[in-house]
Amino acid sequence: MRYKVSIQKTEEGYSICVPGLPGCWSQGQTEEESLENIKDAIQEYLKTVDELNKDKESRYVEVGDNA
């Protein structure tokens, strides 16, 4: 899967968030480190969403690629 991320240079390094996943963010001292860290954050975010919704009825829908 691919997610669009927003990267911002800070005094401490780089802050990075995923606009499509509210509250999913990370940071790193370098841009490369922050991009690696956000991968872990996305995986943990998605695991948490699955856990919170495990007893709820759900469906999958196919969406066309907008890239």
N, C-alpha and C positions, 0 to 999 in steps of 0.2 A: 504494500500500500504506500501511497505517497500522500504527504500532508504538506500544505503550505505553512511556512513558519515566518515569523517576524523577528528580526534580529536587531538589537539596539546596543550600541557601544556605551558602556558605562565606565565609571571611574575604577571599578573593580575588574572589568573585563567585558564580557558580553552577556546580555540578558536575552532570552529567546522564549517565544510563546507560540502556541498553535491556535490561531483565531477560530478554527473549526471545532476545537475542543476546549470550551471555556474552563479556565482555571489550570490548564496544562501548560506549565512553563518550566524552565530550567536556566542554568547559567554556566559559565566557564570562563577561565582566564583568557582563552583564545577563542576565535570564531570556530575553529575546528573542534575544540574541546566542547564548546556549547552545543554544536550540532550533534556530536556523539552523545552528549548527556540528554538531549531532548529525545533521542530514540528510546532510551530507557524510560523516560518520563511518559512517553506516549504508550509504551507497552504496559506500564503500571496503571495508567489512566484507563486503558481499555479493559484490563483485567478487573479493575474496580467496578467499572460500568457493568460488565458481565455478571459479577458477583451480586451487585445491587438489583439486577433485573432477572436473576436466575429463576425465580418463581413466577414471573410474569409471562403472559402470553405474548409472543412476538412473531414478526414476519421479516423477511428480507425483500428488498425492492432493488431492481436494477436501475441505475442512473447512468445516462450517457456521459462520456468523457468530455469535459469542457476545456481541456488543456490545449 
